[in-house]
Every structure is written in structure tokens, then in C-alpha cells.
Amino acid sequence: QVCQTQRTAPRLWVTPAQQRWASSLPMNTVVLFVPQQEAWVVERMGRFHRILEPGLNFLIPLLDRIRYVQSLKEIVIDVPEQSAVSLDNVTLQIDGVLYLRILDPFKASYGVEEPEYAVTQLAQTTMRSELGKLTLDKVFRERESLNSNIVHSINQASDEWGIRCLRYEIKDIHVPPRVKESMQMQVEAERKKRATVLESEGTREAAINVAEGRKQAQILASEGQKAEQINKAAGEAQAVLVKAEAKAKAITLLSDALTQQNGNAAASLTVAEQYVSAFSNLAKESNTILLPSNTGDISGMVSQAMTIYSTLAKASPKAPPEEPQPSSEEVRTEPEEQRNH
């Protein structure tokens, strides 16, 4: 019966593909060597006695028996695919991967029967309950928060089993074909919407830029015209002033010349020259010509112009300019000239 008991291994919470987690149940050979990262649970006469630490250990034959072998390494468990209904009544097929570690070999051995099955079922039920709180869109967006919530829920229940869930990852999320088609249509519509919005924004920005450019161009053009008009007005005013000054100087010189000796003769000559020049330009700018009756009487025209000038000079008398004092040479030469005459 002892041999049969040693051959019959208790159901470990491992699958055939996961036998590397723990060694097979060893026999009591008095002197035992426990591998690193393993915990051997020893019973004495059917009751828990102690847990063997890695290294050299001694047991009493027939009384002590190695009942459980627990691996203290991080364990990976595939959570089978299951169906869950989201908050918006969409059926999903989800599977995942669970990462856990045994912290207390005593609780893992005596706290629960078949820990693998218990943790797997707990992960599946927690996943279904968490998915029922989210809509389909949030399932994809809040995947990380969903994983953390599942880990938290598993740890609350697995503390009594001496097991700590490190993390949970969702591998695949399968949606029904019709829902998948509607999601693709929604994505395409969203992309078209974004493209339309971006195109309209680009058109608006282009129109704003063109209008702004035209505005700046008009402002610069008006400023240029303003500066041009100011410069032109300043130039014209300067020209008027220069012409006025030149004319004033010319009139002053002319008035001085008229007061000199033979000034009337010079004025008569100037009027006669202008009379002849005016008659030379007749009929060049217009076909309508007004001629005086005595066109050929140049001397009469000159006499008439000088009479008008004399009348105007008498109407506005001007103080005679001071005559310059004759020099000594002029005084000396004047009697000689009178003698010659």
C-alpha cells in the first residue's frame, strides 16, 4: 500500500504541457536535495509537517511523505476563449493569458482543490463581468484598464489560495462578421468626414490667406499712392515757389532796368518782339482767329502797350531807387565827354 500510495500522484494544478513548473513527486530516500525555486510539502503520518527549503534535507522513512511539489516560478496559464456580452449587447469572443506566482505553498496546497481550474474560472467570470460594464468601442480603447481590473478582482479572491496574479493580458477579441462590417463602414465614414473637414479647413485657410494678401497689397498700394501724391505735391509746391521766386527776381530786374536810361526803348523793343512772335503762332492751335483792325501797324500797337504801362506805373508809384554815387573816374571823364559834344 505504501508503494501504491507513492506511485499514485495527486492531481496537480498543471496541464501536461506545463509539467516543467514542478518536478514529479519524489520518493523519501532519507537524504533529499530540493531544487531551487521549488517547495516540497511534507506530511508526517498524514498531517502537514513542514516545507522543505532548496538544498539538503533529511526525512524519516515511512513516517514522512512528500505530498505536494509547488513551483515558485512565474506561471503562465492560457485562459480559454469564451463569449461575453458588452454593455451595448454585442457578443464577443475573448481569450487571454494569465501570469501568476505561488507565494504561500501551504495555502496553494491545502487552500483550494485544483488551483489551475479555480484561477481559470475566476479569470473567465471576472472578464465577463468587466466586459458587461463597457460598450464595444470602450473595450478596444480601455483595454489596459480592463486588464488591471481583472487582475485586481482575481487577487482579491486568490489571496486565500496563496497565489498572486501578476498580470492579465487579452490576446484576441473576435466580433461577429456583421458588427465587423459596420465597424469598417464607421471607420471609413469617419475618415471621409475627417478628409472633408480637413479639405474645408484648407480651403478656408487659403481664402483667408488670399484675402489677407489682397488686403496687404491694397494697403501697400494706397500707402505708395499717398507717398507719391505727397512727394508730387511737395515737388509742385517747390516748383511753384522756385518759379515765383524767379519771376519775382525777373520783375525786380525788369523794373530796375526800366528805371535806367533808355528803359522805355528797351520795353518797346520787347513788346514789338512779343507782338511779332505772337503773330507767327497764329492759326497753329485753333482755326478761330481774332485779329485787330490795324494788324500791320506795329508801332501803333507798341505805343498802345507803352501807354497802358505808363498808366499803370502812375497808378502805383514806386519809390525811385537810390542812384549810385558816381566814382571819381566818372566825374573826371564826364567834363571831357561834354567838351567833345
C-alpha positions in Angstrom: 0.0 0.0 0.0 2.9 2.3 0.7 4.3 1.7 -2.8 0.9 2.2 -4.3 0.5 5.5 -2.4 3.8 6.7 -3.6 3.0 5.8 -7.2 -0.4 7.5 -7.2 0.4 11.2 -7.6 -2.2 13.7 -6.5 -3.8 15.9 -9.1 -1.5 18.9 -9.6 -2.8 22.1 -10.9 -0.7 21.9 -14.0 -1.5 20.7 -17.6 0.6 18.1 -19.4 2.3 20.9 -21.4 3.2 22.6 -18.1 4.9 19.8 -16.2 8.1 21.8 -16.2 6.6 24.0 -13.5 7.3 21.4 -10.8 9.2 18.1 -10.5 7.3 14.8 -10.2 6.7 13.6 -6.6 10.0 12.2 -5.3 10.3 9.2 -3.0 11.5 9.5 0.6 15.2 8.5 0.4 16.1 9.9 3.8 18.5 12.4 2.1 16.9 14.7 -0.3 18.1 17.6 -2.5 15.4 20.2 -3.2 15.9 22.2 -6.5 16.0 26.0 -6.4 12.6 27.7 -6.8 10.7 24.7 -5.7 8.8 24.0 -2.4 8.2 20.4 -1.2 5.3 20.0 1.2 6.0 17.1 3.6 3.3 15.3 5.6 4.1 13.1 8.7 1.7 10.4 9.3 -0.9 12.1 7.0 -0.6 15.5 8.6 1.3 18.6 7.4 4.7 18.6 8.9 6.9 21.2 7.1 8.1 22.6 3.8 11.5 21.7 2.5 13.7 24.5 1.5 16.0 24.3 -1.5 19.2 22.3 -0.7 20.0 19.4 1.6 17.1 18.0 3.7 16.6 14.8 5.8 13.4 12.9 6.3 12.3 9.9 8.3 11.4 6.9 6.2 7.9 5.5 6.4 6.7 8.4 8.6 7.4 11.4 6.3 6.0 11.6 2.8 6.3 14.3 0.1 2.7 15.3 -0.6 3.0 18.3 -2.9 5.6 19.9 -5.0 5.0 23.5 -5.8 7.0 25.7 -8.3 7.8 29.2 -7.1 8.5 30.5 -10.6 6.1 32.7 -12.5 3.5 30.5 -14.1 1.7 31.2 -17.4 -1.9 29.9 -17.9 -3.8 30.2 -21.2 -7.4 31.3 -20.5 -9.7 29.5 -23.0 -11.8 31.5 -25.4 -15.2 32.5 -24.1 -18.2 34.6 -25.1 -19.2 37.8 -23.4 -21.8 40.4 -24.0 -20.9 44.0 -23.9 -23.0 46.9 -22.5 -24.4 47.6 -25.9 -25.5 43.9 -26.4 -22.7 42.8 -28.7 -21.4 39.2 -28.3 -17.6 39.0 -28.2 -15.3 36.0 -28.2 -12.3 36.8 -26.0 -9.3 34.8 -24.8 -6.3 35.8 -22.7 -3.2 34.9 -20.9 -2.8 34.9 -17.1 0.5 35.3 -15.3 0.7 34.3 -11.6 3.1 33.1 -8.9 2.7 31.0 -5.7 3.6 33.0 -2.7 2.5 30.5 0.0 3.0 26.8 -0.8 0.9 25.7 2.2 -2.2 27.7 1.1 -1.7 26.6 -2.5 -1.6 23.0 -1.5 -4.4 22.9 1.1 -6.4 26.1 0.4 -8.1 25.0 -2.9 -8.5 21.9 -4.9 -7.2 22.2 -8.5 -5.8 25.8 -8.3 -5.4 26.0 -12.1 -9.1 25.3 -12.7 -10.1 27.7 -9.9 -8.0 30.6 -11.2 -9.0 30.0 -14.8 -12.7 30.0 -13.9 -12.2 33.1 -11.8 -10.5 34.9 -14.7 -13.3 34.0 -17.1 -16.1 35.1 -14.8 -14.3 38.3 -13.9 -13.7 39.0 -17.6 -17.4 38.5 -18.4 -18.5 40.8 -15.6 -16.0 43.5 -16.6 -16.9 43.4 -20.3 -20.6 43.8 -19.3 -19.8 47.2 -17.9 -18.3 48.5 -21.2 -19.5 49.3 -24.7 -17.8 47.8 -27.7 -15.9 51.0 -28.5 -14.6 51.3 -25.0 -13.5 47.6 -24.9 -10.9 48.5 -27.6 -10.0 51.9 -26.1 -9.8 50.8 -22.5 -8.0 47.5 -22.9 -5.3 48.3 -20.3 -7.8 49.4 -17.7 -9.8 46.2 -18.3 -6.7 44.1 -17.7 -5.9 45.9 -14.5 -9.5 45.5 -13.2 -9.4 41.7 -13.9 -6.1 41.4 -12.1 -7.5 43.3 -9.1 -10.6 41.1 -8.9 -8.6 37.9 -9.2 -6.1 38.9 -6.4 -9.0 39.7 -4.0 -10.2 36.0 -4.3 -6.8 34.3 -4.7 -5.2 35.7 -1.5 -6.7 32.8 0.5 -5.1 30.4 -2.0 -1.5 31.7 -1.6 -1.5 32.8 -5.2 -0.7 36.3 -6.6 -1.9 37.2 -10.1 0.8 39.4 -11.6 -0.9 40.5 -14.8 -3.6 39.5 -17.3 -3.5 40.2 -21.0 -6.2 39.9 -23.5 -4.9 38.1 -26.6 -7.7 38.3 -29.2 -11.1 39.9 -29.4 -13.4 38.5 -32.1 -16.6 40.3 -33.1 -19.4 39.0 -35.3 -19.0 39.5 -39.0 -21.9 42.0 -39.3 -20.6 44.0 -36.5 -17.1 44.0 -38.0 -18.6 45.2 -41.4 -20.4 48.0 -39.6 -17.3 49.0 -37.7 -15.4 49.1 -41.0 -18.1 51.3 -42.5 -18.0 53.5 -39.5 -14.2 53.9 -39.8 -14.5 54.7 -43.5 -17.2 57.3 -42.8 -15.1 58.8 -40.1 -12.1 59.0 -42.4 -14.2 60.6 -45.1 -15.5 63.1 -42.6 -12.0 64.0 -41.4 -10.9 64.4 -45.1 -13.9 66.6 -45.8 -13.2 68.7 -42.7 -9.5 69.0 -43.5 -10.3 70.0 -47.1 -12.8 72.6 -46.0 -10.3 73.9 -43.4 -7.6 74.1 -46.1 -10.0 76.0 -48.4 -10.9 78.4 -45.7 -7.2 79.0 -44.8 -6.4 79.5 -48.4 -9.3 82.0 -48.8 -8.2 83.8 -45.7 -4.6 83.9 -46.9 -5.6 85.3 -50.3 -7.9 87.9 -48.7 -5.2 88.9 -46.3 -2.7 89.2 -49.2 -5.1 91.3 -51.2 -5.7 93.5 -48.1 -2.0 94.0 -47.5 -1.4 94.7 -51.2 -4.2 97.3 -51.2 -2.8 98.9 -48.1 0.7 99.0 -49.5 -0.6 100.4 -52.8 -2.6 103.1 -51.1 0.4 104.0 -49.0 2.5 104.1 -52.1 0.0 106.3 -53.9 -0.2 108.5 -50.8 3.6 108.9 -50.6 3.6 109.6 -54.4 1.0 112.3 -54.1 2.7 113.8 -51.1 6.0 113.8 -53.0 4.3 115.2 -56.1 2.6 117.9 -54.2 5.8 118.8 -52.4 7.6 118.9 -55.7 4.9 121.0 -57.3 4.9 123.4 -54.4 8.6 123.7 -54.5 8.4 124.3 -58.3 5.8 127.0 -57.8 8.0 128.6 -55.1 11.0 128.5 -57.4 9.0 129.9 -60.3 7.6 132.6 -58.1 11.0 133.5 -56.8 12.4 133.5 -60.4 9.5 135.6 -61.6 9.9 138.0 -58.7 13.6 138.3 -59.5 12.8 138.8 -63.1 10.2 141.5 -62.3 12.6 143.2 -60.0 15.3 143.2 -62.6 12.9 144.4 -65.2 11.6 147.2 -63.0 15.2 148.2 -62.3 16.0 148.1 -66.0 13.0 150.3 -66.9 14.2 152.9 -64.4 17.5 153.1 -66.2 18.3 155.3 -69.1 16.6 154.2 -72.4 14.4 151.8 -70.4 11.3 152.7 -72.4 13.1 152.0 -75.6 14.1 148.5 -74.4 10.5 147.9 -73.2 9.2 149.0 -76.6 11.6 146.6 -78.3 10.5 143.7 -76.1 6.8 144.4 -76.8 7.5 144.6 -80.5 9.3 141.2 -80.4 6.5 139.5 -78.5 4.0 141.0 -80.9 5.8 139.6 -83.9 6.2 136.2 -82.1 2.5 136.0 -81.3 1.5 136.7 -84.9 3.9 133.9 -86.0 2.0 131.4 -83.9 -1.5 132.3 -85.2 -3.7 129.5 -86.5 -1.5 126.7 -85.1 -3.6 125.7 -82.1 -7.1 126.7 -83.3 -9.0 127.7 -86.5 -10.7 130.6 -84.9 -8.6 133.8 -85.1 -9.4 137.3 -83.8 -7.3 140.0 -85.4 -7.2 143.7 -84.7 -8.0 146.2 -87.5 -4.5 147.6 -87.6 -2.6 144.4 -87.8 0.3 145.8 -89.7 0.7 148.9 -87.6 3.4 147.6 -85.2 4.4 151.0 -84.0 0.8 151.8 -83.0 0.5 148.5 -81.1 3.7 149.2 -79.3 2.6 152.8 -78.5 -0.7 151.5 -77.1 1.1 148.9 -74.9 3.5 151.6 -73.6 0.6 153.9 -72.8 -1.0 151.2 -70.7 2.2 150.6 -68.9 2.7 154.3 -68.2 -0.9 154.5 -66.8 -0.3 151.5 -64.5 3.1 152.9 -63.4 1.4 156.2 -62.4 -1.5 154.5 -60.6 1.1 152.6 -58.4 4.0 155.0 -57.8 7.2 153.3 -56.7 9.9 155.0 -54.7 12.7 155.7 -57.1 15.8 153.6 -56.4 18.7 155.4 -54.9 21.1 156.5 -57.6 24.6 155.2 -57.1 27.2 157.9 -56.3 29.5 158.4 -59.3 33.1 157.5 -58.8 35.9 159.9 -59.1 36.9 158.5 -62.5 33.3 159.0 -63.9 33.4 162.6 -62.5 36.7 163.3 -64.2 35.6 161.8 -67.6 32.2 163.5 -67.7 33.5 167.1 -68.5 35.7 165.7 -71.2 32.7 164.0 -72.8 30.7 167.2 -72.6 33.6 169.1 -74.2 33.7 166.6 -77.0 30.0 167.1 -77.6 
